[in-house]
Amino acid sequence: MTTLQDLLDPEIDRSFKGFPHTSGPVRRSDMGKQGWNVLRGDLPLPLAVVKQSAMRHNLGWMQRFAKGQGVDMAPHGKTTMSPQLLQRQLDEGAWGLTFATVAQMRAGITAGARRLIIANQVVNAIDLAGIQGMLREYPGLRIVFLVDSPAQLALIEAWARTNAALVVSPFEVLLEIGVMGARTGVRNEANAMALAAAIHASPACRLVGIETYEGQGATGDSEADKAYADTLMQRVCGIALACDRQGLFDGDEVLMTAGGSAIFDLVSGWLTPKLSRPVRGLLRSGCYITHDHGNYKRLVASVNARLHDSDGLKPAIEVWATVQSCPEPGLAILAVGRRDLSYDLELPIPLSSVNAPGAAPVAAPSDWKITALNDQHAYLRGTGPEHAALKVGDLVALGISHPCTTFDKWRWMPVVDESYTVCDALVTCF
């Protein structure tokens, strides 16, 4: 069985993309002893790196924000799926961890989490069996997942009847409230209340709270985002109050959870409504731990403005690549592509360049743009003299937009200090 030590301090070797070709295996805990420097050429490129100081700042900043709002963190582990980072989030004070699937949740349990949210509907028999198996394997474990339809509830009840011998305890579930045109979640109050009553009456489930996800409606326009969040959260709180009045909640406290990584400040204040029993508000933001240079940087700039905070989240993840060809004026081809970094929200953002091994990075001019990606190539275009001066062998740092879909492309990432010397490492379990 995989142990916590196996996950937290694995051996990393040449089978991992980005690991030095001529080095023997190195324990994660010994990575900072190697003296490797990214800009000196000690590790093969392309390479995704995490900047230690920015990541530390983000961990502390988000935990302080949540505490100031009177809520707890249950950060979304699917962002990184890194046992080292999951443990760091727990060490910072997270109440628990969130995942999207039962399979992902195993990494969180092994990293030490004993309270887990699956922010998704659990439907398949094998996943229901998996949850009960984990409850049996880890006494005291708490797993909560989402329900949004009578059809899903019927599947859960049918499984529980057929597999009564496997049931350690009824499933703890959250009623999910959704938005028209978005993804999962009950769309109106009448259906929500009917489903809440059915869950409460079901021997297979316990209704322990309410969940929603507001992130798909975020625009970066504070006025529009506040109106959207207020409308959604008023509806969520109204349903919670109605469930409370009708005695539909089970358990000693009610969980109220929302909060992606874009407008978490606009929903956090709604997560502790006054009910007849204690309420625990939970933010599930995940991307904050590394932030980014694109989509979330823009959206969280509006959060910073609303909070009057000039020292908010900082981008902590970069992907470094080599100029492999300058085939025509205004075009440099970088040896990095879709297999190495995110492109689902937007293309990467040039940050800086290095023109000699060990030289200090120079900020990229504003006219530099990545205009296209292939599997292993990026098209860097520019019009100014700095682009014309690029030569084969130079290094270019790229910022990313959406950390989730960069992390899943790497089995490991070095953690670097401000001089890009490797001081630690993390692994992923996708």
Buried (B, 14 or more C-beta within 10 A) or exposed (E): EEEEEEBBBBEBEEEBBBBBEEBEEBEBEEBBEBEBBBBBBBBBBBBBBBBBEBBBBBBEBBBEBBEEBEBBBBBBBBBBBBBBBBBBBBEBBBBBBBBBBBEBBBBBBBBBBBBBBBBBBBBEEEBBBBBBEBBEEBEEBBBBBBBBBEEBBEBBBEBBEEEEEBBBEBBBBBBBBBBEEBEBBBBEEEEBBEBBBBBBEBEBBBBBBBBBBBBEBBBBEBEEBBEBBBEBBEBBBBBBBBBBEEEBBBEEEBBBBBBBBBBBBBBBBBBBBEBEEEBBBBBBBBBBBBBBBBBBBBBBEBBBEBEEBEEBBBBBBBBBBBBBEBEEEEBBBBBBBBEBBBBEBBBBBBBBBBBEEEEEBEEBBEEBBBEEBEEBBBBBBBEEEBBEEBEEEBBBBBBBBBBBBBBBBBBBBBBBBEEBBBBBBBBBBB
